[in-house]
Amino acid sequence: MSIETTPLPATTSTSPTARQVWTRARGIVLGVVLLLVGAVTLAVINSGTRRGGLDPRSADPHGSRAVATLLAERGVSTRVVTTLAQASTAADADTTLLIAAPDLLTDRQQRQLHAATGNSGGRTILVAPSSPSVETLAPGVTADRAISFDSKLSPGCDLPAARRAGTADTGGFRYDTTVPGADVCYPSNGLPTLVRVPAATGNGDTVVLGAPDILYNDRLDKHGNASLALQLLGSRPHLVWYLPSLSDDSRTESGERSLFDLLPSGWGWGTLQLFFAAVLAAFWRARRFGPLVPERLPVAIRASETIEGRARLYRKTNARDRAAGALRSTTRIRLAPLVGVPVPQAHAPEALLPALSAHLHDHGDGQSLHSLLFGPPPRDDAALISLADQLDALEREVRRP
């Protein structure tokens, strides 16, 4: 027997409109635009004359152009170097070598620099070195774990430069030394924040400065900062300002640069910022947290509409195998109780087919029933419709009294 089929009504396109796409994506687009604007703004700012802190070419608040200008007026030349080779070559009796960031140097670089400056006869100034950097660059000096929270300190020593300058902003790292004849100045809670260690031979010395404040443009006119800075940096006719660079080839044993060395500075922070931005975007798009809360539908949906919607999805994806499987499974579940087979065994051919054959004496052999209820998926839509008709006819025949 067969069932009559009626054509499906015209379907409505389920593709999102341009307005819907814009509504869903406008938040992400806005975020990308803001990131691009921020990146361009930072690039424009950094492409100008802006430089890093403690740079004698920088006019920023934490730059040091002011002290370099004052030194130039007093006949002291200032030269900026960024590599260990340049700094080591420049060390001599007529030169003051200022190391702006000793902690950026590797252990190997620190040892090489100390070997070059130890007996050069010049002055070496270490700006705010911590442990163990200070122990390598200035043997006999150790950094205390506790720093000084008092910025303005009094000299408290006989060093002529400190006595003439008076109070200064040297508070920061505190040090201790066992070197005989060393000058310990600007103490904070019993430990100095400025130490001058004379060289073992010659007239050279090493000055350990606990904080860079006296070199900053915006702090130079405070207290005795300018006087102390000019006396410490202007004791020789030449000043070499060493700004350690992460791209210096001497950072590696072989001089070869790794992949991370080739990346631009700041890439790590940039990646971290992008990661947090992605996390925030994920939280924003999630919209709510916690377990799902069931809600009552505002309207009742007819079962026929649900079936029709599911059929459209199957048709859209050409899922004839899934559609045929759903038809056969549902038919087997309905037939099993009619022929005396438990529902859990409805999907077992060895249980359902014999009972069905016994009930249908004039329906043919069991092979046709097996092909109908457990056979392969249909090849095309016409075969799928034929399968539905045959399953419906079989069920009606079983139900016939």
Helices and strands as residue ranges (DSSP letters): H 18-46, H 65-73, E 77-81, H 84-90, E 95-99, G 102-104, H 107-117, E 123-127, H 133-137, E 141-143, E 152-153, H 160-165, E 168-169, E 175-177, E 183-188, E 191-198, E 205-209, G 213-215, H 225-233, E 238-242, G 249-251, H 259-262, H 267-286, H 303-316, H 320-338, G 343-345, H 349-359, H 366-374, H 381-399
